[in-house]
Amino acid sequence: MPVHCRKKTYELLKQRLKHKTANMGEKTKAIFCWSGGKDSSYCLNRVLSENLFEVKYLLTTVNDTFKRISMHGVREELLDRQAESIGIPLLKVTVMESSNDEYEKQMDAVLLKVKAEEIYNVIFGDIFLEDLRIYRENNLARIGMTGIFPLWKMDTAIIINDFIRQEFKTVICCTNGEYLGEEWVGREINESLINELPANIDPCGENGEYHTFCYDGPLFKKKIDFTIGEKIFKPLETRATSDHTATEIMTRGFWFCDLLPLGRATPLPGKPVKV
């Protein structure tokens, strides 16, 4: 589907769902792919406010070795507290390694159980990464499910400013070290921070420049309490081949900030890692 048509897809879907709800008195069942960050929070709040979907579950990928949200590195206990505060049951896709094969196998297993409950729609907070959307849609199509993208092609500057205006509270939990260094992790997302971002950084970090943990706002019944813990850099080696076929090993990496739950925190194996 052409990119310019994709942008209209969700608005057209909303019109059909409004008609269905008005005539049949029921909402369309769906699950929501939940990362724990700002885009997920903003998107889910929008979906619930529109009142067209019955969101039956949140769905999150968790590294079972380190008990943390994949990519973000946030402790599983904080994820559980988010779901409890939102009031929607949480499903977890647990992975042990970082391979796509394992991820897809575990994801399919969970989604097929969801499909058995006659839930066929998965909602994502993705904004403009075309390759990622195609990947998600192809994986869902294999098992007869459909992806929904309410924020697709929205202006990321508008999203982040509206996120702040609605008084969501979120902190940066991870950055790609190529773009943002140690001084950025653990910082609160607010207007001042957004104005400080370098010109090459998307306001929402949609290219993977940074990830966040959302702990308060209109979506949550209760604030999630935590404190800022250790900051750690995890290197990632990549191989680049030059024109002369020589292989150069390049070290890049990610900065993580451990967010420590206040109250009944559970000890975890190891330190924050890229999972």
TATATA-V690448 format. One record per residue. RES is the residue in one small letter. SS is DSSP state (a for helix, b for strand, c for the rest). PHI is phi in radians with two decimals (NA if undefined). OMEGA is omega in radians with two decimals (none if undefined). Layout:
{{RES:SS:PHI:OMEGA} {RES:SS:PHI:OMEGA}}
//
This chain:
{{m:c:NA:3.11} {p:c:-0.99:-3.08} {v:a:-1.02:-3.08} {h:a:-1.15:3.10} {c:a:-1.39:-3.13} {r:a:-1.01:-3.08} {k:a:-1.06:-3.10} {k:a:-1.52:-3.00} {t:a:-1.01:-3.07} {y:a:-1.19:3.13} {e:a:-1.13:3.08} {l:a:-1.17:3.10} {l:a:-1.09:3.14} {k:a:-1.04:3.13} {q:a:-1.09:3.11} {r:a:-1.14:-3.12} {l:a:-1.20:3.08} {k:a:-1.08:3.12} {h:a:-1.13:3.12} {k:a:-1.08:-3.12} {t:a:-1.11:-3.12} {a:a:-1.16:-3.04} {n:a:-1.58:-3.06} {m:a:-1.93:3.10} {g:c:1.20:3.13} {e:c:-2.41:3.12} {k:c:-1.66:3.12} {t:b:-1.38:-3.12} {k:b:-1.35:3.13} {a:b:-2.72:2.93} {i:b:-2.05:-3.08} {f:b:-2.08:3.13} {c:b:-1.38:-2.93} {w:c:-1.86:3.11} {s:c:-1.71:-3.08} {g:c:1.62:-3.07} {g:c:-1.76:-3.00} {k:a:-1.17:-3.11} {d:a:-1.14:3.06} {s:a:-1.06:-3.10} {s:a:-1.12:-3.14} {y:a:-1.10:-3.10} {c:a:-1.16:-3.13} {l:a:-1.09:3.12} {n:a:-1.08:3.10} {r:a:-1.12:-3.12} {v:a:-1.06:3.14} {l:a:-1.16:3.13} {s:a:-1.19:3.13} {e:a:-1.25:3.00} {n:c:1.06:3.13} {l:c:-1.87:3.11} {f:b:-1.97:2.94} {e:b:-1.68:-3.09} {v:b:-1.40:-3.03} {k:b:-1.44:-3.09} {y:b:-2.55:2.80} {l:b:-1.63:-3.10} {l:b:-2.25:-3.09} {t:b:-2.37:3.05} {t:b:-1.58:-3.08} {v:b:-2.20:3.01} {n:b:-1.36:-3.01} {d:c:-1.30:3.11} {t:c:-1.27:-3.05} {f:c:-1.79:3.12} {k:c:1.00:-3.12} {r:b:-2.43:3.06} {i:b:-1.13:3.13} {s:c:-1.03:-3.12} {m:c:1.27:-3.07} {h:c:-1.35:-3.14} {g:c:1.30:-3.12} {v:c:-1.44:-3.11} {r:b:-1.04:-3.13} {e:a:-1.04:-3.14} {e:a:-1.09:3.10} {l:a:-1.22:3.03} {l:a:-1.03:3.13} {d:a:-1.05:3.14} {r:a:-1.20:3.06} {q:a:-1.04:-3.11} {a:a:-1.06:3.12} {e:a:-1.10:-3.13} {s:a:-1.23:3.11} {i:a:-1.26:3.11} {g:c:1.60:3.10} {i:c:-2.13:-3.13} {p:c:-1.01:-3.06} {l:b:-1.93:2.98} {l:b:-1.86:-3.12} {k:b:-2.07:2.96} {v:b:-1.68:-3.06} {t:b:-1.69:3.10} {v:b:-2.19:3.12} {m:c:-1.84:-3.10} {e:c:-2.00:-3.13} {s:c:-2.01:-3.10} {s:c:-1.58:3.09} {n:a:-1.11:-3.12} {d:a:-1.04:3.14} {e:a:-1.14:3.13} {y:a:-1.01:-3.10} {e:a:-1.15:3.13} {k:a:-1.12:-3.13} {q:a:-1.20:3.12} {m:a:-1.11:3.12} {d:a:-1.02:-3.11} {a:a:-1.08:3.14} {v:a:-1.22:-3.10} {l:a:-1.14:3.12} {l:a:-1.17:3.04} {k:a:-1.16:3.09} {v:a:-1.13:-3.14} {k:a:-1.07:3.11} {a:c:-1.10:3.06} {e:c:-1.60:-3.14} {e:c:1.10:3.01} {i:c:-1.95:-3.00} {y:c:-2.10:-3.04} {n:b:-2.07:3.08} {v:b:-2.13:-3.09} {i:b:-1.71:-3.13} {f:b:-2.14:3.09} {g:c:-1.70:3.13} {d:c:-1.12:-3.03} {i:c:-2.01:-3.08} {f:c:-2.58:-3.11} {l:c:-1.37:-3.02} {e:a:-1.09:-3.12} {d:a:-1.07:3.14} {l:a:-1.16:3.13} {r:a:-1.11:3.13} {i:a:-1.07:3.11} {y:a:-1.02:-3.14} {r:a:-1.12:-3.10} {e:a:-1.12:3.12} {n:a:-1.14:3.11} {n:a:-1.13:3.12} {l:a:-1.20:-3.11} {a:a:-1.06:-3.14} {r:a:-1.04:-3.09} {i:c:-1.98:3.03} {g:c:1.34:3.10} {m:c:-2.16:-3.02} {t:b:-2.23:3.07} {g:b:-1.64:3.11} {i:b:-2.08:-3.03} {f:b:-2.27:-3.04} {p:c:-1.13:-3.08} {l:c:-1.71:-2.95} {w:c:-1.02:3.09} {k:c:1.13:2.98} {m:c:-1.24:3.10} {d:c:-1.20:-3.07} {t:a:-1.17:3.07} {a:a:-1.16:3.10} {i:a:-1.15:-3.14} {i:a:-1.04:-3.05} {i:a:-1.17:3.11} {n:a:-1.20:3.09} {d:a:-1.24:3.07} {f:a:-1.00:3.13} {i:a:-1.20:-3.14} {r:a:-1.05:3.14} {q:c:-1.36:3.06} {e:c:1.18:2.89} {f:c:-1.21:3.10} {k:b:-2.12:-3.10} {t:b:-2.66:3.10} {v:b:-2.15:3.06} {i:b:-1.34:-3.12} {c:b:-1.86:-3.08} {c:b:-2.74:3.03} {t:b:-2.31:2.95} {n:b:-1.38:-3.04} {g:c:-1.08:3.07} {e:c:-1.19:-3.03} {y:c:-1.95:-3.04} {l:c:-2.36:-3.04} {g:c:-1.66:-3.05} {e:a:-0.98:-3.04} {e:a:-1.16:-3.11} {w:a:-1.57:-3.09} {v:c:-1.25:-3.11} {g:c:1.56:-3.12} {r:c:-1.53:3.11} {e:b:-1.34:3.04} {i:c:-1.39:3.07} {n:c:-2.58:-3.08} {e:a:-1.07:-3.13} {s:a:-1.08:-3.14} {l:a:-1.11:-3.13} {i:a:-1.04:3.12} {n:a:-1.20:3.14} {e:a:-1.48:-3.08} {l:c:-1.04:3.05} {p:c:-1.01:-3.05} {a:c:-1.08:-3.10} {n:c:-1.53:-3.13} {i:c:-1.79:3.05} {d:c:-1.12:-3.10} {p:c:-0.95:3.12} {c:c:-1.67:-3.09} {g:c:1.11:-3.01} {e:c:-1.18:3.10} {n:c:-1.53:3.13} {g:c:1.55:-3.13} {e:c:-1.15:3.10} {y:b:-2.71:3.08} {h:b:-2.24:-3.02} {t:b:-2.34:3.00} {f:b:-2.14:-3.11} {c:b:-1.70:-3.01} {y:b:-2.16:3.14} {d:b:-2.84:3.12} {g:c:2.46:-3.05} {p:c:-1.09:3.13} {l:c:-1.35:-2.96} {f:c:-1.79:3.07} {k:c:-1.35:-3.11} {k:c:-2.56:3.10} {k:c:-1.12:3.06} {i:c:-1.61:-3.07} {d:c:-1.58:3.13} {f:b:-2.76:3.04} {t:b:-2.31:-3.12} {i:b:-1.41:3.13} {g:b:-1.84:-3.05} {e:b:-1.21:3.00} {k:b:-1.81:-3.07} {i:b:-2.52:3.09} {f:b:-1.81:3.11} {k:b:-1.99:-3.11} {p:b:-1.26:3.11} {l:b:-2.34:-3.13} {e:b:-1.49:3.06} {t:b:-2.23:-3.11} {r:b:-1.99:3.11} {a:b:-2.13:-3.13} {t:b:-1.76:-3.11} {s:c:-1.43:3.12} {d:c:-1.10:-3.12} {h:c:-1.69:3.07} {t:c:1.16:3.05} {a:c:-1.33:-3.12} {t:b:-1.70:3.12} {e:b:-1.84:3.10} {i:b:-1.57:-3.11} {m:b:-1.93:3.14} {t:b:-1.79:3.02} {r:b:-2.09:3.12} {g:b:3.10:-3.06} {f:b:-2.28:2.99} {w:b:-1.62:3.10} {f:b:-2.14:3.03} {c:b:-2.11:-3.14} {d:b:-1.31:3.10} {l:b:-1.76:-3.01} {l:b:-1.76:3.12} {p:b:-1.08:3.04} {l:c:-1.53:-3.13} {g:c:1.76:-2.98} {r:c:-1.54:-3.12} {a:c:-1.17:-3.14} {t:c:-1.89:3.12} {p:c:-1.04:-3.11} {l:c:-2.05:3.05} {p:c:-1.30:3.05} {g:c:1.33:-3.11} {k:c:-1.82:3.12} {p:c:-1.03:-3.12} {v:c:-2.43:3.02} {k:c:-1.38:-3.02} {v:c:-2.06:none}}
//
